[in-house]
Amino acid sequence: MKLVVVGAGPAGLNAAVAAAGCGAHVTLLDQMPAAGGRIWAGSSAPPALDALCARAAALGVNRLQGARVIAADGLRLLVEMPTDARWLAADRIVVATGARELQLPFPGWTLPGVIAAGGLQLMVKSGLDLHGRRVVVAGSGPLLLAVAESARAAGAEVLAIADQAAPARVWRFAAGLVHSPARLVQAMRLRAALWRTPYLAGWRIAAADAGATAAAGATAAADGALAAVRLVQRDGRQQSINCDLLAVGHGLVPELQLPALLGCALTARGVKVDALGASSVPGIYAAGESTGIGGAIKAALEGRIAGLAAAGDDAAARALGPALRRERDFADRLHEAFEPRLDECPRPDATTLICRCEDVPWRAVQACGSWREARLMTRCGMGHCQGRLCGAAAARLQGWTVNDARPPFMPARAGTLAALASRANAQE
């Protein structure tokens, strides 16, 4: 049985190892140059990653790094490699495509010095020195604490952590960590390392200001770069914090282009799967953040279950069910506490760019009645990122359904598109 696993993060690696251990011939694809996904990327990857990679090698898993799925035809995937493109046929597929950060637009979010929270963390892992930099971390979710600690460890002065989630929900989530001792200890360590940094629950970003408009007393910013961030509470009370780096993250959204293209049924959180990770399409399984945001432990368990089930060992897969239910319960609490709610989100003004690739302002998108209309009338989502950033923001702010699934769903070389076209012509 030939199994293709797409994504080499915690879910994909565990799926590949579990299936190969059952005798399946496994090909593991990932678009990054090294395994680990975004969660294990960088120089501080955990020992578990090395152990999984070693186990995969011992079991004969064929790993293809720098491989991007561009299109699909049933259980055949068009994969672009660094030097060529090829169609890969499979008997079964496990989709473990992970997640990306949700970035919500606000006035000033394109200023130099405003950066995605996860992006800052990745750069710190790669050796970025932040000595002498004043950082504010803002948005929503427990990732903010981890990013703030990474920045502090890299030498930054972390001035504040601003979480837009209502204080009552934040404290209720924190209290619930008593049921997850390991996570409680981790949270306590992070907070202890940042004990001098104010944690502002219930504050959202109002705007990022450049040097000319920053609050009095701000140091000179270089040529319109970030000089201050304005925060606001629901009652309208505001405060301005002078800084030179603003790390922003509003949680994660699953990468669903491939499962949508494959025809998998989707829910509000991700791919709809059964207890064994099987999707609505026979032969296609999903695991990890693609089924709903929940962290590395949930992803690893779902990966093992999907890998075992895809390889035919349903009994071993079902035995992991109780542990997975506990992790999904935690994911539910995480969602209830930190899922960005419209009345708590940053609010773009009329001139704020929502599509940075095509320079489309918010007023143009607001005038449209659907995501499809926005793409047709404004070119929103037609740029390099193919709507990954602006599509998720439009879905959150406008309540639109955004599930584009037309190949190619990411930029590709001309030779790859020729391979796609030649297959389409052969089928006519």
N, C-alpha and C positions, 0 to 999 in steps of 0.2 A: 504493500500500500504506500503510495506516494503522498506525502503531506507537505504542504507549503505553509510556513508560519511567517506572517508579515509583521515585523516589529521585533526588535531584540532588546526590549526593556525587561523588567521583572516578569511580566506576563508571558511575553514571547519566548524568552529563554527557558522558563519553566515548562512551557508547553512543548518546546522542542525536545528538551531532555526527557520529559515524561513519555512522549510518544516514541522517541528513539529507543528508550528503555524497554518498550513493548515490541520492538522489532520493526517499527515503521521506518521507511526511508524518508528522512526529513531534510528539507531545504529551508534555511532560516534567512530571511531578507531583512535588511535595515538600511535606511537611507543615510544614516550617520557613518562616519569613517570607522567608528569603534562601537562595540556592543555596550549596552547599559541604558539606552534611552536617555531622555532628558533628566530623569530622576537620579540616575547613577552616572551622569556625565561628569567629566573633569578629573582632576588629579586625586581627589579624595574619595574615589569609588570604594565601596565596602569590600571586604574579603569575599562576601557571598558572590560578587560578580565574577571574580577570578575562579572561584570554585565551580560556578555554573558553566563558564566558558571551557574550563578544563574537562568537565564531565561531558559537555556537548562534543568536544573533540574526541574524547575516548569512545563515545558512542557512534562516531562517524557522521555527525550532523554536518551538512554542507552549508557553511556560513558564507553569505554574500553581503559584504558591507559596501556602502556607497551605492546601494541598489534601490531604485525608486519605482514603485508601481505606477504606471502612467495610464493604463486602461485595463479592462477585463472583458472576457468573453466566456461566460459561464465559469467553469473551473480552470480557465486558462488566463494567465496574467501576463501583460506586456510589461517587461521590466527593463528599465534603462540602467545600464552599468556605466562605470567611468569611461569605458572605451567602446562599448557597443550596446545594442538592445536585442532582447530575445523574448520569445514567448515561452512561458513555463506552464506545463500542464500538470494538474494535480488531481488526485482522487478526492482529497479533502483539503480544506483551507482553514487555518486559524487566524483570525484577524485580531491583532494585538497592537493597533496603531497608536495607542496612547492618547495624550491630550496636549493642548497648548494653552497658554495663558489667555484669559479674557481681558482685552484692553478696551476700556470705555472712554470715548472722547470727552474732553472738557477744554475750555479756553486755555490755551498755552501748552497743550499736551505735546505739540511738535517742537517745543523749544529745545535747544541744546542743553543737556543736563537733566532732561526728563527721560527716564528709561524704564523698561519693563522690570519688575522685581525679580523674576526668574532669570532674566538676562543679566542683571547685575550679579546675581549669585553665581551664574556660570562663569562670568569674567573673573570674579574673585577666586573661584576654584582654579582658574587658569593662570593665576598669579597677579591679578590687578592690585596695585598698591593704592590704598585710599587714605594714606596719612595726610592730614591737613584738610580733608574734605568734610563738609558738613552735610549730613544726609537726613532726609525725612523719608520714612517708609509709610505708604498709605494705600488704602484699598479695602480688601476684605479677605478674611480667612487666616488660618494658622500659619500659612507660608510666610506671612509678614514677619513673624517672630524669627523664623529661621533666616530670612534675608537680612534682617536687622543684625542678628548675631554674626552672620558672615561679614557684613560690612564693618562691624565693630572689630572683629578679629583681624581685618585687613587694614586697620588703623584709622577708620573713620570716626568722627564724632556723630553719633546717632542722636539727633535732637528730639525725635518723637516718632511713635508708631501710631498711626491714625486708622482705626477700623470703623468703617461706616455701619457695621452691624449694630443693632440696638444693644445697649449695655445689658439688659436683662437676658437676652439670648446668649451673649458672650459668657456671662457668668454662669448661666445654666449649663452651657456646654462644658465649661471648665470644671464645674462640680461633677458632671457626669464622667469625668476622666478617672474617678475612683474605681470605675469598673474596668479600666484599662491601665493597670499599674505601670507598665513599661512606658506608655505614652504620657502618663502623669509625671513620671520621673523626668522624661525628656522635656516636657513643658516647664517643669520647675527649674531644670538646669538652664534652659534658655532664658527664662525670666530672671533668674538669679544673675546671669551674666549681663543682663540689661537692666539691672535694678535702678540705675540712675536715669534711665530713659522713660519718659512719661508714656503710658499706654492710654490713648484717647479713644474709648469706645463711643460709638454714636456720632462720630465726626466724619464727614465726607469732604472730598476735594471740591472747592468752588472754582479755583483757577490757579494756574501757575503764571507767575509774573516775571517779566524780563527786568533788566536793571533799571530802565527808565521809569517803570511803574511799581517797583518794589516798595515795601514799607520803608519809612524813614529809618536811617541807621544801617541799611544794607550795604555791604561792601560792593565795590564796583564790579559788575559782571561784564564779561568780554563780549562785545558786539551782539547784544540782544540775547545772551544766554540766560538761563534760569538764575534768578536772584532770590525768589521767595515763593512760598506756596500759601494760598489762602484756604483755610478750612472753615466749614460751616456746620452747625447743628441743625436739627429739624426745626427748632424754634427760631432760627434765623441768626443766632449768635455766631459771630465770626472771630477768627484769630488768624494772624499772619506770622509765618515762621521764615526767617531768612535762612537760605540754604543754597548750596551749589549742586546738589544731586537730589532728585526726587525719584524714588523707586516706587513704581505703581503696579499693583496686581489685584485683580478682582476675582481671583480664583481661576479655575481651569474649566475648559470645555473639551469634550472628547473630539478626536479626529474621526469624522464619520463619512468622509468622501468615498472611501473604498467600500465600506459596507452598504452605503446607499447605492453606489454603482452596481454592486452585486445583487441588489434587490432585497436586502435584509429589512425586515420590519424594524422601525425605530420607535422609541419612546421619548419622553421629554428629557430623559437623562442619557440615552445612548441606545445601543443595539438591544433589542428584545431577545432574551435567551431563556432557555429552560434550565433545570437544575444541573444539567451536564454541559452547559455552555453552548448548546446547539441553537442556531438562529432559526428564523422562519424558512430559510432556504436550505434544502437538503444538502449535506456535505460541507456546509460552512458554519464554523464555530466562531465565537468571539470571547475575548477575555481582557481583563484589566480595565483601564480607564475608558476604553471604548464602550463598555457596558454601563458606565456610571463612575463618577469620580469617587475614589475611596482610599487611595494610598497604595504603597508598595506591598504591604502584607496581603491586602485583598487581591491585588493584581497577581501576585505570585500564586496564591491559592487558586484563583480562577484559571490561571495558565496551566497549572498542573491538572486541574479537573478537565479542561478542554483538551489538553494533550492526551490524557488517558482515554477519554471518551472517543476522541477522533481515531485513536489507535485500536479501539474495540474493547478496552478494559473498563466497562461501565461500573463494575463492582468496586474497584479501587477508587474510581472517580466519586462514587456516591459516599464512600467512607469519609471523604473530606468535607461533606456537606455541613456538618455541625460547626466546624471551624469557620467555614465561609459565611454561615448565617450570622455568626458573631461579628465578623468584619463588615458585613452589609448593614447590620444594626448600627455599627459605629458610623458608617458612611451616611446612613439616614440622619443621625444626629448632627453630623458635619454639615449636611445639606440644609437642615432646618435652621441651623445657627447662622451660617455664613453665605448661603446662596444670595447673590445680589438681588435686592428687591427694588423695583422701579422708583419708589418714593425715597429710597436711600442712595440712589446712584448719582454720580456726577452728571451734570446737565450741560450739554453743549449749547453755545449760543448760535445765532443764525450763520455766523461766518466761520465757526469752527469746522475744520476739515474732518469729515468722517472717513473718507477714502483717501489715504495719503498717497497711494500709487497714482491715482488719476486726479488729485486735487479737487475732489467733490465736496462742497460745503454742506453742512447740515440742513440748511434751508431747502436745498435742491432735493434732498432725500425725503424730507418731511412732506414735500408736495406730491409724493408718489403714493400709490395705494398698495403696493406690494413690492417684494424684493425683485421680482422679475421686471416690474415696471421701472424700478430704480436702475437696474442694470441697463435696460434698453434706452432709457431717457437721459441718464446722467453718466453712464459708463462706470458707475460705482461697482466695485468688485471685479472689474475687467483688467486690472493691472497684474503686476508680478505675483502678488500673493493670492490671486484668484479668489478674493473675497474672504480669506481666512480671518482677517482682522475686522474689516468693515462689515462683513456678513454677520458675524457673531454679535457685533455691537448693534447693528440694525435689528436683529432678532430680539435682543434684550430691550432696546429702547422703544421699538415700534410694535413689538408683539408679532412680528412676521415669522412665517415658516421659511427657513433658509436651509434647504437640503439639495444644493446643486450637485449633480452627479453625472456630468457630461465629460467624457474623455476628450482631451487630456485634462486632468484636474490640477495639474501643476505645470510650470514651464518645462519644456522638453526640447531636445535637439531635433534638428530637421530629419536626421536619419531615423530617429525613433518614431517621428510622425509618419515617415515613409513606411515603416513597418506596420503601423496601425492602418494606414490607408491601403496597403497592399492586401492585408487580411480582409478589410471591408470589401474591397473589389472582388476578392476571391469568393466571397459569400454571395455576391449578387448573381 
